[in-house]
């Protein structure tokens, strides 16, 4: 029974996220309220708040997964691989995902909302700062000879590279630029950024 309840909760959570993304894509983040999301998802306002205590959590839900994933990937990277090398695959996976998804999907996702809503952009940049701190801690743990200040600078540079990619994807979505065009433009830039980060660590 417990397993069934957990699956139902996961389905409800995903349904709310998908509904919110659709509404944000259609109307814009700032024009949609939690009440609007609840009505469209056919759940109570309280149900939405039970899963997402604040409106921005509806957008940042997937991004929060990386709070643990980034430092874990740095800690578990193979010997001889740099921290940037460990996180490069996330950037590459995001680019390939953007190539596959439809324009309708991307209009309600984080990059486009980050590019169109100053409120969400502020939260995202704060989140990047937090991620940089946890990645720096992981670097210090796995590279004891690296000064903590150097680790913080390197982690901040990695997060900046990821944010630059997010920004360009979001701008492309808002401008209606074909996904293939954006990905083909970004791929060599992302490779160059991470190659440079590799060389300087």
VENMO-V975767 format. One record per residue. RES is the residue in three letters. SS is DSSP state (H for helix, E for strand, - for the rest). Layout:
# VENMO-V975767
RES&SS  RES&SS
This chain:
# VENMO-V975767
UNK&-  UNK&H  UNK&H  UNK&H  UNK&H  UNK&H  UNK&H  UNK&H  UNK&H  UNK&H  UNK&H  UNK&H  UNK&H  UNK&H  UNK&H  UNK&H  UNK&H  UNK&H  UNK&H  UNK&H  UNK&H  UNK&H  UNK&H  UNK&H  UNK&H  UNK&H  UNK&H  UNK&-  UNK&H  UNK&H  UNK&H  UNK&-  UNK&-  UNK&H  UNK&H  UNK&H  UNK&H  UNK&H  UNK&H  UNK&H  UNK&H  UNK&-  UNK&-  UNK&-  UNK&H  UNK&H  UNK&H  UNK&H  UNK&H  UNK&H  UNK&H  UNK&-  UNK&-  UNK&-  UNK&-  UNK&-  UNK&H  UNK&H  UNK&H  UNK&H  UNK&H  UNK&H  UNK&H  UNK&H  UNK&-  UNK&H  UNK&H  UNK&H  UNK&H  UNK&H  UNK&H  UNK&H  UNK&H  UNK&H  UNK&H  UNK&-  UNK&-  UNK&-  UNK&-  UNK&-  UNK&-  UNK&-  UNK&H  UNK&H  UNK&H  UNK&H  UNK&H  UNK&H  UNK&H  UNK&H  UNK&H  UNK&H  UNK&H  UNK&H  UNK&H  UNK&H  UNK&H  UNK&H  UNK&H  UNK&H  UNK&-  UNK&-  UNK&H  UNK&H  UNK&H  UNK&H  UNK&-  UNK&-  UNK&-  UNK&H  UNK&H  UNK&H  UNK&H  UNK&H  UNK&H  UNK&H  UNK&-  UNK&H  UNK&H  UNK&H  UNK&H  UNK&H  UNK&H  UNK&H  UNK&H  UNK&H  UNK&H  UNK&H  UNK&H  UNK&H  UNK&H  UNK&H  UNK&H  UNK&H  UNK&H  UNK&H  UNK&H  UNK&H  UNK&H  UNK&H  UNK&H  UNK&H  UNK&-  UNK&-  UNK&-  UNK&-  UNK&-  UNK&H  UNK&H  UNK&H  UNK&H  UNK&H  UNK&H  UNK&H  UNK&H  UNK&H  UNK&H  UNK&H  UNK&H  UNK&H  UNK&H  UNK&H  UNK&H  UNK&H  UNK&H  UNK&H  UNK&H  UNK&H  UNK&H  UNK&H  UNK&H  UNK&H  UNK&H  UNK&H  UNK&H  UNK&-  UNK&-  UNK&-  UNK&H  UNK&H  UNK&H  UNK&H  UNK&H  UNK&H  UNK&H  UNK&H  UNK&H  UNK&H  UNK&H  UNK&H  UNK&H  UNK&H  UNK&H  UNK&H  UNK&H  UNK&H  UNK&H  UNK&H  UNK&H  UNK&-  UNK&-
